[in-house]
Amino acid sequence: STSSVAAAAEPLRIVAATNDLGAIARAVGGEAVEIEVVARPDRDPHVLEVRPSTMRMAARADLYLEVGLSLDLWSPEIVRGSRNRDLRVLDCSEPIEPLEVPTGKVDASQGDVHPEGNPHYWLDPMNGAAVARYLAEAFARADPDRAADYRANADRFVAGIEQRVPRWKERLQGASFIEYHRTWVYFADRFGVEIVDRVEPLPGIPPSARHLASLSETIRATGVPVVVRDPYHPDDAVEFLERQTGVETAVLPSTCAEPRPESYLALFEAAVDLLGREAARPADGR
């Protein structure tokens, strides 16, 4: 048998549903964790085909990090398929106060509504900070020898976010935009940014000609400067709005490009650059 020293040096093996959770896990775990990520950042996380290779990944893991709030409904399938009885599942939405929790019955007429609330919570960096603290405690339970490191790493990550938030907020003063899906709600709530409207009339429902005509009116009436979509959203509706109104359109990813803390922070820098620049322009700029 290996000596306890060798055993203590074993990395904590983590499978994260998304790059965002992977990035926060890396911030907390540092070099003491091995991280693999399920969802590619350029694919819609609402719909993901589970591959056998993903189940094998989870079969070797100690911890599985799920987004929760019915976003990654494929995660339980991966966990079941892994047949890993020792796999601990961490629902990373646990420390979050969800927004847009529906009151009353949720049915198909409302589109793809999440019964427990909007699941895109990582787009508020302070929620990212809350997830970091939650993971630090979970990692500490799974690997007590390194508990102090996990907590110190989380503290450092949280401090870095707290330091940036006021600057981001200042740069976003007066910002407004139209989004494709109900994605940026937590971001808008944190920074006091206005989401004027959405390309999808209901979550997951493509826009009709009538909805696009009404959006064109809204863009002209409000002078909202930009329409954003994720890389996986179709571009036809957005291009139509651009042709009709001259509004700027942009691809603004809602998931970080790599499972690294720098990449998670870069996600916000990109959003602030785009939306803050638009807010700084005089209203009669076009």
N, C-alpha and C positions, 0 to 999 in steps of 0.2 A: 504494500500500500504506500501511497505517496506520503511524504512527511506533511505535517500540518502547515508548514511554511509554503510548500508548493500548492497545497489545497487553497490556502488563503489568497494566493495570487491568481487563482482562476478568475477570468473575467465574468461579469454578469452578462448573460446573453439575452438580448432584448430584440423583439420584433415590434416595430412601430407601424401603425396603420398608414400614416402619412409622413411626409418629410418634416412637417411642422412639429409633430410630436417627436420625431427622431432628432430634430435640432435641439429641442428642449431637453430631451433625454441625454444628448451629448453634452450639453451645458452642465447638467447635473452630474453625469457619470464620468466625464473626462475620459482619460485613457483606461479607466477601470471597467469600461463596458464595451461590449461588441454590439453594434446596432445594424439591423437589416430592416429595410422599409418595404411595405407591400405596394402602395399606390404610386404610380408614376405621376410626377407633378403636372404633366400636361394632359392628364386624363380626368374626366369627371368622376370625383370620388363617390357620387351618389350611385353610380352603376359600375361595378367592377366584376370582371369574370375571375373567379378563383381558380388558380392553377395548382396542380399537384406539387409543383416546386415550392409554392408558398406554404403549403401544408407541411412539407418536409422541413422548411425553414423553422416553422413554429414547433415542429417535433423536437428540435434541438434546443429550444429557447427556455429561459427561466421565466421571463415576463413577456406578456403581450399588452401593448398599449393601444386601446381603442379610442376613437373620437367620441363615440356615444351619441346620445340625442338622436338616434335613428339615422345618422348620416351613413356610417359604414356598416350597413346591415349585413355585409359580407364577412365582417370580422368573426362573428360567432361560428360561421361556416368553416372558417380557417381553423379556429380553435378546436372545433369538433373533429375536423378532418385530420388534425395533427396527432390525435390519439395520445396526447401528452398529458398524463394525469397530474403531473407536477407543475404544469404551466399555470402561472398566476395571471389572471386578466385584470388590468387596471383600466377602469373607465375614467378617462382623463377629463370628462365633463363634470366629475364629482365636485371639485372645488368651485365650480362656476355658478353664477346666478344667471339662469337662461333668460334671454329676451324673447319677446313675441310668443309667449306660451299661449296657445289658443284657449279661449274660454268656450265651454260648450262642446258639442260633438264635432269631431273632425271627419269629413267624408270626402269622397273623390271630387265633388263639385268645387272644392277649394283648391284644387291642384295638388301638388306634391307637398302638402303641409306636414311639418314634423310635430307630432302630438306633444312632445316634451319641450318644445321651443326651438328657436333657430339654432342650428348646430354649428354655425361658422364662428364659434366663440374665440378661436385663436387669433382672429383679426383685431382683437383688442389686446395690445401688448401687456396690459396689466393682468389679463386673463392668462397670458403666457407665463407671467410671473407666478400667478397662483398655481398653475400646473407644475411649474418647477418646484415649488415648495411641496406640493402633493407627491411628486415623484421622489424628491429627496427622502421623505419619510418612508415611502414604499421600498426604495432601494436600500435604505438603512435597515429595514426589517428583513429584507432578503439577504443582505450582506453586512451584518453588524460590525465586522472588523473595519469597514471603511465608512461607517455612518457619519463620522465627523467630517470627512472629506466631502461626502455628498451634500451635507448641510452647508458647508462653507462655499462649495461651488454654486449652490442654489442662491445663497446670499449675494454672491458676486454678480450672478446673472441678473437677479432682481434689481440690485443697485444700478447696474448698467441701463436697465429699462427705465427705472424711475428717474434717472438723470436725463434721459432723452425725451421723455414724454412732454415736459413743458415746452421744449424747443419745437417739437413736432406740432404741438397744439397751436403755438404762436404762428407757425408758418401756414397753418390750415385755416386761419381766421377768415371767415367769409366764403369758404370753399363750398361749392355745390356741384353735383354731378348726377347723371342718370346711369343706373347700373343695369346689367342684363337680367340677373337672377337676384333673389334676396340674399346677397352674399356679404355686403359690407356694413351690415346693420350695427355690429358691435364696434367697428372702427368709427362709424359716424357718431354713435352714442358717446364714445370715449372722447372724441375730439371736437364735438359740436359742429359736425359737418352736415350739410343738408343733402339727403338723397331725394331729388325732385320727383323722380318717377322710375319705372322699370320697363325694360323692353318686353319681358314676359308679363302678360296681364295677370297671370297666376303662376306660382312656382312650377316650373317644369312644363308649362303650356306655351307653345310657340305663338308669337304675336299674329293677329289677323291684320288684314289690310286696314280695317277700321281703327284698330288699336294704334297702328303705325301712323295713321293720319292724325289721330288725336295727340300722339307723342310729338309729331312735327309742330302742331299748334302750340303745345306746351313749351317746346324748345324756343320757338319764336317769341312767345309771350314772356318767358322768364329770362331769356338770354343765358340759360344754363350752358356753361362753356364746353362740357365734354361728356361723351358717352363711353363707358368702359365695359369690356367683356373679358371673360376668361379665355385662355388659348383654345379651350375645347368647345366654346360656344360658336355656333355658326355665324358667319360674318355678313350674310345677305341683308338682314333687317337693319343692322348697324350702318352698313354702306348706303342703304336706302335713305336713312335719316340724314346721313352726311350729304347725299346728293340733293335732298329736298331743302335742307336748312343751312348747309355749310358748317354745321357743328363739327368740332373736332372729335374723332373717335380714337380709342386706344385700347390695346390689349394690356390689361392690368392683372397679372396672375394673383390668385388668392392663396396660393401655396408656395412655400419657398422652394428654390431650385435644388437645394442640397440639404441633407439632414445635418446641418452644422449651425451653431448659434449665430455665426456671422451672417449666414444666409437668411435666418429668421429676421434679424434686424434689418437686413437689406430689403426685405419685403416691404417693411414700413417706410424705409428711405425712398423706395421707388414710388410708393403711393403718395407720400408727402411731396416728392419732387413734382409728380404729375399734377396732382390736385391743387397743391399750394401755388404752383406756377400759374395755374389757370385763375386762381383767386386773386393773384397779385395784378392781373391785367385790368386796365380800366374797362368799365362795362361797355363802352362804345368802341372797343378794340376791333370789332369787325363790321 
